[in-house]
Amino acid sequence: MFNPDTELLFPPRVIPALRNLRGESWQTLVDCVLTGEETSLELLAFVLLMVRLGGCITCNADAYRALHGCTLCAKQVVQRYRGSDDDLSTLYQVARTEIELYIQKRQPILNP
């Protein structure tokens, strides 16, 4: 079965739908991510966070999650997360740090 809302990994277009699912801290985090550019570090870190929380890597076309689409899956993941908003913020910061380190390693070293 084909669902037009299903993609390979968490799609950034779903982020606005997640804003009001938790408390103020979560809403502030989502707002911060949404104010950046499409290639911002914040957006990439949020996508990585959601890929990890939602298990996007193990999702496939026949999976229950895929049949319902990324938007519903992401909403359920955020609502069902048992930790606090601060825990989510910490996981986001870890993802952001990992992406920063990856980018630093990938940049060529220029000799003056």
A tleap script that builds the chain and sets N, CA, C and O, in Angstrom:
source leaprc.protein.ff14SB
mol = sequence {
  NMET PHE ASN PRO ASP THR GLU LEU LEU PHE
  PRO PRO ARG VAL ILE PRO ALA LEU ARG ASN
  LEU ARG GLY GLU SER TRP GLN THR LEU VAL
  ASP CYS VAL LEU THR GLY GLU GLU THR SER
  LEU GLU LEU LEU ALA PHE VAL LEU LEU MET
  VAL ARG LEU GLY GLY CYS ILE THR CYS ASN
  ALA ASP ALA TYR ARG ALA LEU HIE GLY CYS
  THR LEU CYS ALA LYS GLN VAL VAL GLN ARG
  TYR ARG GLY SER ASP ASP ASP LEU SER THR
  LEU TYR GLN VAL ALA ARG THR GLU ILE GLU
  LEU TYR ILE GLN LYS ARG GLN PRO ILE LEU
  ASN CPRO
}
set mol.1.N position { 0.848 -1.180 0.000 }
set mol.1.CA position { 0.000 0.000 0.000 }
set mol.1.C position { 0.892 1.241 0.000 }
set mol.1.O position { 1.956 1.242 0.619 }
set mol.2.N position { 0.463 2.287 -0.687 }
set mol.2.CA position { 1.236 3.510 -0.821 }
set mol.2.C position { 0.584 4.635 -0.038 }
set mol.2.O position { -0.618 4.872 -0.161 }
set mol.3.N position { 1.370 5.321 0.758 }
set mol.3.CA position { 0.890 6.480 1.500 }
set mol.3.C position { 1.774 7.663 1.117 }
set mol.3.O position { 2.984 7.613 1.333 }
set mol.4.N position { 1.201 8.723 0.557 }
set mol.4.CA position { 2.026 9.862 0.134 }
set mol.4.C position { 2.702 10.601 1.291 }
set mol.4.O position { 3.572 11.441 1.060 }
set mol.5.N position { 2.313 10.299 2.525 }
set mol.5.CA position { 2.916 10.944 3.698 }
set mol.5.C position { 4.121 10.153 4.218 }
set mol.5.O position { 4.725 10.545 5.217 }
set mol.6.N position { 4.473 9.068 3.570 }
set mol.6.CA position { 5.555 8.216 4.030 }
set mol.6.C position { 6.826 8.481 3.237 }
set mol.6.O position { 6.820 8.487 2.006 }
set mol.7.N position { 7.924 8.700 3.972 }
set mol.7.CA position { 9.226 8.930 3.347 }
set mol.7.C position { 10.250 7.987 3.966 }
set mol.7.O position { 9.936 7.261 4.909 }
set mol.8.N position { 11.467 7.994 3.443 }
set mol.8.CA position { 12.504 7.085 3.943 }
set mol.8.C position { 12.934 7.413 5.363 }
set mol.8.O position { 13.091 6.513 6.188 }
set mol.9.N position { 13.126 8.686 5.653 }
set mol.9.CA position { 13.498 9.157 6.980 }
set mol.9.C position { 12.557 10.277 7.385 }
set mol.9.O position { 11.765 10.760 6.576 }
set mol.10.N position { 12.648 10.681 8.634 }
set mol.10.CA position { 11.767 11.729 9.142 }
set mol.10.C position { 11.836 12.981 8.268 }
set mol.10.O position { 12.914 13.551 8.098 }
set mol.11.N position { 10.707 13.417 7.714 }
set mol.11.CA position { 10.703 14.611 6.859 }
set mol.11.C position { 10.525 15.900 7.675 }
set mol.11.O position { 9.627 15.981 8.513 }
set mol.12.N position { 11.367 16.896 7.436 }
set mol.12.CA position { 11.266 18.162 8.174 }
set mol.12.C position { 9.916 18.859 8.027 }
set mol.12.O position { 9.551 19.662 8.886 }
set mol.13.N position { 9.179 18.578 6.980 }
set mol.13.CA position { 7.865 19.209 6.785 }
set mol.13.C position { 6.873 18.856 7.899 }
set mol.13.O position { 5.848 19.519 8.051 }
set mol.14.N position { 7.177 17.824 8.666 }
set mol.14.CA position { 6.291 17.373 9.747 }
set mol.14.C position { 6.517 18.159 11.043 }
set mol.14.O position { 5.662 18.149 11.928 }
set mol.15.N position { 7.646 18.829 11.156 }
set mol.15.CA position { 8.024 19.491 12.415 }
set mol.15.C position { 6.939 20.432 12.956 }
set mol.15.O position { 6.651 20.375 14.151 }
set mol.16.N position { 6.322 21.297 12.133 }
set mol.16.CA position { 5.293 22.186 12.694 }
set mol.16.C position { 4.124 21.437 13.356 }
set mol.16.O position { 3.515 21.951 14.294 }
set mol.17.N position { 3.815 20.247 12.880 }
set mol.17.CA position { 2.714 19.459 13.449 }
set mol.17.C position { 3.039 18.928 14.839 }
set mol.17.O position { 2.143 18.476 15.552 }
set mol.18.N position { 4.307 18.976 15.231 }
set mol.18.CA position { 4.733 18.437 16.530 }
set mol.18.C position { 4.779 19.497 17.627 }
set mol.18.O position { 4.951 19.164 18.800 }
set mol.19.N position { 4.631 20.743 17.267 }
set mol.19.CA position { 4.857 21.843 18.199 }
set mol.19.C position { 3.998 21.784 19.460 }
set mol.19.O position { 4.524 21.944 20.562 }
set mol.20.N position { 2.732 21.566 19.329 }
set mol.20.CA position { 1.820 21.667 20.477 }
set mol.20.C position { 1.556 20.339 21.187 }
set mol.20.O position { 0.562 20.212 21.902 }
set mol.21.N position { 2.415 19.369 21.002 }
set mol.21.CA position { 2.185 18.057 21.594 }
set mol.21.C position { 2.741 17.900 23.003 }
set mol.21.O position { 2.396 16.953 23.710 }
set mol.22.N position { 3.599 18.828 23.410 }
set mol.22.CA position { 4.202 18.752 24.739 }
set mol.22.C position { 4.222 20.135 25.367 }
set mol.22.O position { 3.504 21.032 24.924 }
set mol.23.N position { 5.031 20.307 26.385 }
set mol.23.CA position { 5.057 21.551 27.150 }
set mol.23.C position { 5.827 22.687 26.507 }
set mol.23.O position { 6.230 22.623 25.345 }
set mol.24.N position { 6.018 23.734 27.307 }
set mol.24.CA position { 6.662 24.965 26.844 }
set mol.24.C position { 8.088 24.746 26.348 }
set mol.24.O position { 8.491 25.322 25.338 }
set mol.25.N position { 8.840 23.926 27.047 }
set mol.25.CA position { 10.221 23.663 26.666 }
set mol.25.C position { 10.291 23.036 25.268 }
set mol.25.O position { 11.126 23.413 24.446 }
set mol.26.N position { 9.413 22.089 25.022 }
set mol.26.CA position { 9.342 21.444 23.709 }
set mol.26.C position { 8.929 22.448 22.635 }
set mol.26.O position { 9.504 22.473 21.548 }
set mol.27.N position { 7.944 23.262 22.939 }
set mol.27.CA position { 7.473 24.258 21.973 }
set mol.27.C position { 8.589 25.247 21.622 }
set mol.27.O position { 8.731 25.640 20.464 }
set mol.28.N position { 9.369 25.642 22.608 }
set mol.28.CA position { 10.492 26.545 22.376 }
set mol.28.C position { 11.528 25.888 21.470 }
set mol.28.O position { 12.064 26.532 20.568 }
set mol.29.N position { 11.810 24.612 21.709 }
set mol.29.CA position { 12.756 23.879 20.879 }
set mol.29.C position { 12.267 23.812 19.429 }
set mol.29.O position { 13.034 24.071 18.502 }
set mol.30.N position { 11.013 23.470 19.238 }
set mol.30.CA position { 10.447 23.379 17.889 }
set mol.30.C position { 10.485 24.746 17.207 }
set mol.30.O position { 10.832 24.842 16.030 }
set mol.31.N position { 10.133 25.799 17.937 }
set mol.31.CA position { 10.171 27.154 17.367 }
set mol.31.C position { 11.581 27.524 16.923 }
set mol.31.O position { 11.768 28.126 15.866 }
set mol.32.N position { 12.577 27.161 17.740 }
set mol.32.CA position { 13.974 27.444 17.409 }
set mol.32.C position { 14.376 26.720 16.125 }
set mol.32.O position { 15.058 27.290 15.273 }
set mol.33.N position { 13.964 25.499 15.994 }
set mol.33.CA position { 14.285 24.708 14.807 }
set mol.33.C position { 13.605 25.294 13.572 }
set mol.33.O position { 14.203 25.348 12.497 }
set mol.34.N position { 12.373 25.726 13.724 }
set mol.34.CA position { 11.617 26.233 12.577 }
set mol.34.C position { 12.096 27.590 12.087 }
set mol.34.O position { 11.839 27.948 10.938 }
set mol.35.N position { 12.783 28.350 12.923 }
set mol.35.CA position { 13.251 29.668 12.503 }
set mol.35.C position { 14.530 29.599 11.679 }
set mol.35.O position { 14.915 30.582 11.046 }
set mol.36.N position { 15.189 28.444 11.684 }
set mol.36.CA position { 16.426 28.294 10.937 }
set mol.36.C position { 16.185 27.980 9.471 }
set mol.36.O position { 15.050 27.809 9.026 }
set mol.37.N position { 17.276 27.908 8.739 }
set mol.37.CA position { 17.214 27.565 7.327 }
set mol.37.C position { 17.054 26.054 7.157 }
set mol.37.O position { 17.170 25.294 8.118 }
set mol.38.N position { 16.786 25.635 5.921 }
set mol.38.CA position { 16.577 24.218 5.641 }
set mol.38.C position { 17.810 23.364 5.918 }
set mol.38.O position { 17.690 22.167 6.181 }
set mol.39.N position { 18.975 23.962 5.861 }
set mol.39.CA position { 20.207 23.216 6.097 }
set mol.39.C position { 20.869 23.603 7.413 }
set mol.39.O position { 22.055 23.341 7.610 }
set mol.40.N position { 20.122 24.215 8.303 }
set mol.40.CA position { 20.702 24.650 9.572 }
set mol.40.C position { 21.061 23.462 10.449 }
set mol.40.O position { 20.480 22.383 10.334 }
set mol.41.N position { 22.014 23.679 11.311 }
set mol.41.CA position { 22.442 22.665 12.260 }
set mol.41.C position { 21.282 22.245 13.158 }
set mol.41.O position { 21.148 21.070 13.500 }
set mol.42.N position { 20.454 23.198 13.533 }
set mol.42.CA position { 19.318 22.916 14.409 }
set mol.42.C position { 18.330 21.960 13.738 }
set mol.42.O position { 17.847 21.016 14.364 }
set mol.43.N position { 18.037 22.209 12.468 }
set mol.43.CA position { 17.101 21.356 11.740 }
set mol.43.C position { 17.669 19.951 11.568 }
set mol.43.O position { 16.959 18.964 11.760 }
set mol.44.N position { 18.938 19.861 11.208 }
set mol.44.CA position { 19.566 18.550 11.048 }
set mol.44.C position { 19.560 17.767 12.361 }
set mol.44.O position { 19.300 16.563 12.370 }
set mol.45.N position { 19.843 18.448 13.457 }
set mol.45.CA position { 19.844 17.784 14.768 }
set mol.45.C position { 18.445 17.307 15.141 }
set mol.45.O position { 18.288 16.226 15.709 }
set mol.46.N position { 17.437 18.104 14.826 }
set mol.46.CA position { 16.068 17.704 15.143 }
set mol.46.C position { 15.653 16.490 14.312 }
set mol.46.O position { 15.003 15.574 14.817 }
set mol.47.N position { 16.031 16.494 13.048 }
set mol.47.CA position { 15.721 15.338 12.192 }
set mol.47.C position { 16.397 14.089 12.745 }
set mol.47.O position { 15.774 13.030 12.814 }
set mol.48.N position { 17.670 14.201 13.142 }
set mol.48.CA position { 18.377 13.064 13.727 }
set mol.48.C position { 17.689 12.587 15.004 }
set mol.48.O position { 17.542 11.384 15.220 }
set mol.49.N position { 17.271 13.517 15.839 }
set mol.49.CA position { 16.536 13.177 17.060 }
set mol.49.C position { 15.285 12.368 16.727 }
set mol.49.O position { 15.039 11.324 17.331 }
set mol.50.N position { 14.506 12.842 15.782 }
set mol.50.CA position { 13.256 12.164 15.435 }
set mol.50.C position { 13.499 10.818 14.755 }
set mol.50.O position { 12.734 9.876 14.961 }
set mol.51.N position { 14.555 10.718 13.951 }
set mol.51.CA position { 14.899 9.436 13.323 }
set mol.51.C position { 15.201 8.409 14.409 }
set mol.51.O position { 14.778 7.257 14.320 }
set mol.52.N position { 15.926 8.829 15.420 }
set mol.52.CA position { 16.276 7.921 16.511 }
set mol.52.C position { 15.057 7.557 17.349 }
set mol.52.O position { 14.846 6.385 17.662 }
set mol.53.N position { 14.257 8.550 17.714 }
set mol.53.CA position { 13.089 8.285 18.558 }
set mol.53.C position { 12.059 7.419 17.833 }
set mol.53.O position { 11.466 6.515 18.421 }
set mol.54.N position { 11.858 7.709 16.553 }
set mol.54.CA position { 10.825 7.012 15.791 }
set mol.54.C position { 11.267 5.710 15.169 }
set mol.54.O position { 10.440 4.956 14.658 }
set mol.55.N position { 12.554 5.432 15.203 }
set mol.55.CA position { 13.036 4.198 14.593 }
set mol.55.C position { 12.889 4.201 13.078 }
set mol.55.O position { 12.586 3.169 12.479 }
set mol.56.N position { 13.099 5.342 12.468 }
set mol.56.CA position { 12.920 5.470 11.016 }
set mol.56.C position { 13.812 4.506 10.228 }
set mol.56.O position { 13.448 4.080 9.132 }
set mol.57.N position { 14.957 4.168 10.774 }
set mol.57.CA position { 15.893 3.296 10.071 }
set mol.57.C position { 15.277 1.910 9.839 }
set mol.57.O position { 15.555 1.273 8.823 }
set mol.58.N position { 14.461 1.451 10.753 }
set mol.58.CA position { 13.870 0.114 10.621 }
set mol.58.C position { 12.507 0.124 9.942 }
set mol.58.O position { 11.906 -0.934 9.754 }
set mol.59.N position { 12.015 1.284 9.576 }
set mol.59.CA position { 10.706 1.379 8.928 }
set mol.59.C position { 10.841 0.971 7.456 }
set mol.59.O position { 11.848 1.261 6.810 }
set mol.60.N position { 9.831 0.308 6.951 }
set mol.60.CA position { 9.796 -0.054 5.530 }
set mol.60.C position { 8.366 0.057 5.020 }
set mol.60.O position { 7.440 0.303 5.793 }
set mol.61.N position { 8.195 -0.121 3.733 }
set mol.61.CA position { 6.888 0.102 3.095 }
set mol.61.C position { 5.773 -0.761 3.680 }
set mol.61.O position { 4.607 -0.369 3.647 }
set mol.62.N position { 6.117 -1.918 4.208 }
set mol.62.CA position { 5.093 -2.813 4.766 }
set mol.62.C position { 4.861 -2.620 6.262 }
set mol.62.O position { 4.001 -3.280 6.845 }
set mol.63.N position { 5.608 -1.733 6.878 }
set mol.63.CA position { 5.497 -1.510 8.318 }
set mol.63.C position { 4.198 -0.777 8.653 }
set mol.63.O position { 3.701 0.030 7.867 }
set mol.64.N position { 3.672 -1.070 9.814 }
set mol.64.CA position { 2.461 -0.412 10.297 }
set mol.64.C position { 2.649 1.102 10.312 }
set mol.64.O position { 1.753 1.859 9.936 }
set mol.65.N position { 3.826 1.526 10.752 }
set mol.65.CA position { 4.120 2.960 10.808 }
set mol.65.C position { 4.049 3.590 9.425 }
set mol.65.O position { 3.481 4.670 9.260 }
set mol.66.N position { 4.623 2.922 8.435 }
set mol.66.CA position { 4.643 3.464 7.074 }
set mol.66.C position { 3.236 3.541 6.485 }
set mol.66.O position { 2.929 4.459 5.726 }
set mol.67.N position { 2.410 2.609 6.823 }
set mol.67.CA position { 1.045 2.608 6.295 }
set mol.67.C position { 0.262 3.829 6.777 }
set mol.67.O position { -0.619 4.319 6.070 }
set mol.68.N position { 0.574 4.314 7.960 }
set mol.68.CA position { -0.128 5.470 8.515 }
set mol.68.C position { 0.556 6.797 8.204 }
set mol.68.O position { -0.052 7.855 8.362 }
set mol.69.N position { 1.794 6.755 7.771 }
set mol.69.CA position { 2.492 7.964 7.363 }
set mol.69.C position { 3.381 8.544 8.445 }
set mol.69.O position { 3.237 8.251 9.632 }
set mol.70.N position { 4.300 9.371 7.996 }
set mol.70.CA position { 5.300 9.967 8.885 }
set mol.70.C position { 4.691 10.950 9.887 }
set mol.70.O position { 5.145 11.032 11.028 }
set mol.71.N position { 3.681 11.683 9.472 }
set mol.71.CA position { 3.098 12.675 10.375 }
set mol.71.C position { 2.471 12.002 11.588 }
set mol.71.O position { 2.750 12.393 12.721 }
set mol.72.N position { 1.641 11.010 11.370 }
set mol.72.CA position { 0.997 10.309 12.482 }
set mol.72.C position { 2.030 9.588 13.341 }
set mol.72.O position { 1.950 9.612 14.569 }
set mol.73.N position { 2.990 8.951 12.696 }
set mol.73.CA position { 4.037 8.245 13.435 }
set mol.73.C position { 4.804 9.205 14.349 }
set mol.73.O position { 5.003 8.919 15.530 }
set mol.74.N position { 5.232 10.340 13.797 }
set mol.74.CA position { 6.002 11.308 14.584 }
set mol.74.C position { 5.179 11.865 15.743 }
set mol.74.O position { 5.696 12.034 16.847 }
set mol.75.N position { 3.912 12.148 15.497 }
set mol.75.CA position { 3.052 12.640 16.583 }
set mol.75.C position { 2.953 11.616 17.698 }
set mol.75.O position { 3.038 11.967 18.875 }
set mol.76.N position { 2.774 10.356 17.339 }
set mol.76.CA position { 2.668 9.309 18.355 }
set mol.76.C position { 3.980 9.161 19.124 }
set mol.76.O position { 3.968 8.967 20.340 }
set mol.77.N position { 5.094 9.251 18.429 }
set mol.77.CA position { 6.399 9.125 19.085 }
set mol.77.C position { 6.584 10.228 20.119 }
set mol.77.O position { 7.010 9.962 21.242 }
set mol.78.N position { 6.269 11.454 19.749 }
set mol.78.CA position { 6.444 12.587 20.661 }
set mol.78.C position { 5.469 12.481 21.833 }
set mol.78.O position { 5.859 12.711 22.978 }
set mol.79.N position { 4.222 12.140 21.570 }
set mol.79.CA position { 3.228 12.042 22.637 }
set mol.79.C position { 3.519 10.891 23.587 }
set mol.79.O position { 3.278 11.009 24.788 }
set mol.80.N position { 4.026 9.798 23.078 }
set mol.80.CA position { 4.255 8.611 23.894 }
set mol.80.C position { 5.614 8.596 24.589 }
set mol.80.O position { 5.883 7.718 25.409 }
set mol.81.N position { 6.467 9.559 24.267 }
set mol.81.CA position { 7.778 9.597 24.902 }
set mol.81.C position { 7.589 9.765 26.408 }
set mol.81.O position { 6.917 10.693 26.858 }
set mol.82.N position { 8.176 8.877 27.167 }
set mol.82.CA position { 7.927 8.861 28.613 }
set mol.82.C position { 8.806 9.802 29.415 }
set mol.82.O position { 8.521 10.085 30.579 }
set mol.83.N position { 9.856 10.279 28.807 }
set mol.83.CA position { 10.729 11.212 29.496 }
set mol.83.C position { 10.125 12.610 29.519 }
set mol.83.O position { 9.044 12.846 28.980 }
set mol.84.N position { 10.828 13.508 30.139 }
set mol.84.CA position { 10.369 14.894 30.239 }
set mol.84.C position { 10.784 15.679 28.992 }
set mol.84.O position { 11.538 15.191 28.150 }
set mol.85.N position { 10.278 16.888 28.903 }
set mol.85.CA position { 10.690 17.777 27.816 }
set mol.85.C position { 12.176 18.085 27.926 }
set mol.85.O position { 12.860 18.245 26.915 }
set mol.86.N position { 12.672 18.168 29.153 }
set mol.86.CA position { 14.104 18.410 29.358 }
set mol.86.C position { 14.932 17.229 28.841 }
set mol.86.O position { 16.024 17.418 28.305 }
set mol.87.N position { 14.407 16.013 29.006 }
set mol.87.CA position { 15.092 14.839 28.464 }
set mol.87.C position { 15.168 14.924 26.944 }
set mol.87.O position { 16.199 14.610 26.348 }
set mol.88.N position { 14.081 15.348 26.325 }
set mol.88.CA position { 14.068 15.514 24.873 }
set mol.88.C position { 15.061 16.590 24.439 }
set mol.88.O position { 15.755 16.439 23.434 }
set mol.89.N position { 15.120 17.663 25.200 }
set mol.89.CA position { 16.080 18.733 24.890 }
set mol.89.C position { 17.513 18.228 25.005 }
set mol.89.O position { 18.370 18.599 24.203 }
set mol.90.N position { 17.771 17.393 25.990 }
set mol.90.CA position { 19.102 16.814 26.154 }
set mol.90.C position { 19.446 15.912 24.973 }
set mol.90.O position { 20.561 15.969 24.453 }
set mol.91.N position { 18.500 15.085 24.548 }
set mol.91.CA position { 18.727 14.223 23.393 }
set mol.91.C position { 18.962 15.051 22.129 }
set mol.91.O position { 19.773 14.685 21.278 }
set mol.92.N position { 18.255 16.151 22.019 }
set mol.92.CA position { 18.445 17.060 20.891 }
set mol.92.C position { 19.861 17.649 20.926 }
set mol.92.O position { 20.530 17.712 19.895 }
set mol.93.N position { 20.316 18.078 22.104 }
set mol.93.CA position { 21.655 18.654 22.232 }
set mol.93.C position { 22.741 17.622 21.897 }
set mol.93.O position { 23.762 17.966 21.302 }
set mol.94.N position { 22.521 16.378 22.276 }
set mol.94.CA position { 23.468 15.309 21.933 }
set mol.94.C position { 23.537 15.148 20.415 }
set mol.94.O position { 24.624 15.050 19.845 }
set mol.95.N position { 22.371 15.121 19.765 }
set mol.95.CA position { 22.333 15.002 18.304 }
set mol.95.C position { 23.023 16.194 17.651 }
set mol.95.O position { 23.748 16.033 16.669 }
set mol.96.N position { 22.802 17.376 18.186 }
set mol.96.CA position { 23.407 18.596 17.637 }
set mol.96.C position { 24.930 18.541 17.759 }
set mol.96.O position { 25.643 18.900 16.821 }
set mol.97.N position { 25.418 18.100 18.893 }
set mol.97.CA position { 26.859 17.973 19.109 }
set mol.97.C position { 27.460 16.952 18.144 }
set mol.97.O position { 28.529 17.185 17.580 }
set mol.98.N position { 26.781 15.830 17.956 }
set mol.98.CA position { 27.271 14.811 17.027 }
set mol.98.C position { 27.375 15.358 15.604 }
set mol.98.O position { 28.349 15.083 14.902 }
set mol.99.N position { 26.395 16.116 15.186 }
set mol.99.CA position { 26.408 16.692 13.842 }
set mol.99.C position { 27.514 17.732 13.725 }
set mol.99.O position { 28.200 17.787 12.705 }
set mol.100.N position { 27.697 18.556 14.750 }
set mol.100.CA position { 28.788 19.535 14.742 }
set mol.100.C position { 30.138 18.843 14.578 }
set mol.100.O position { 30.966 19.266 13.771 }
set mol.101.N position { 30.353 17.776 15.350 }
set mol.101.CA position { 31.613 17.043 15.273 }
set mol.101.C position { 31.804 16.410 13.899 }
set mol.101.O position { 32.909 16.419 13.357 }
set mol.102.N position { 30.755 15.876 13.349 }
set mol.102.CA position { 30.823 15.272 12.016 }
set mol.102.C position { 31.199 16.323 10.971 }
set mol.102.O position { 32.053 16.075 10.120 }
set mol.103.N position { 30.573 17.475 11.033 }
set mol.103.CA position { 30.859 18.547 10.079 }
set mol.103.C position { 32.302 19.016 10.226 }
set mol.103.O position { 32.982 19.251 9.227 }
set mol.104.N position { 32.768 19.151 11.449 }
set mol.104.CA position { 34.155 19.574 11.680 }
set mol.104.C position { 35.150 18.575 11.090 }
set mol.104.O position { 36.166 18.971 10.519 }
set mol.105.N position { 34.857 17.282 11.229 }
set mol.105.CA position { 35.751 16.264 10.691 }
set mol.105.C position { 35.765 16.260 9.168 }
set mol.105.O position { 36.775 15.923 8.551 }
set mol.106.N position { 34.656 16.630 8.572 }
set mol.106.CA position { 34.524 16.576 7.116 }
set mol.106.C position { 35.096 17.803 6.413 }
set mol.106.O position { 35.344 17.762 5.208 }
set mol.107.N position { 35.304 18.879 7.140 }
set mol.107.CA position { 35.838 20.089 6.521 }
set mol.107.C position { 37.333 19.915 6.251 }
set mol.107.O position { 38.081 19.471 7.122 }
set mol.108.N position { 37.758 20.264 5.046 }
set mol.108.CA position { 39.190 20.130 4.754 }
set mol.108.C position { 40.004 21.129 5.568 }
set mol.108.O position { 39.554 22.240 5.851 }
set mol.109.N position { 41.177 20.722 5.926 }
set mol.109.CA position { 42.081 21.591 6.681 }
set mol.109.C position { 42.878 22.397 5.660 }
set mol.109.O position { 43.566 21.835 4.808 }
set mol.110.N position { 42.779 23.686 5.756 }
set mol.110.CA position { 43.480 24.568 4.829 }
set mol.110.C position { 44.805 25.002 5.425 }
set mol.110.O position { 44.868 25.437 6.575 }
set mol.111.N position { 45.858 24.882 4.639 }
set mol.111.CA position { 47.179 25.334 5.088 }
set mol.111.C position { 47.424 26.736 4.559 }
set mol.111.O position { 47.298 26.965 3.356 }
set mol.112.N position { 47.773 27.689 5.434 }
set mol.112.CA position { 48.008 29.048 4.972 }
set mol.112.C position { 49.295 29.177 4.196 }
set mol.112.O position { 49.634 30.269 3.739 }
savepdb mol mol.pdb
quit
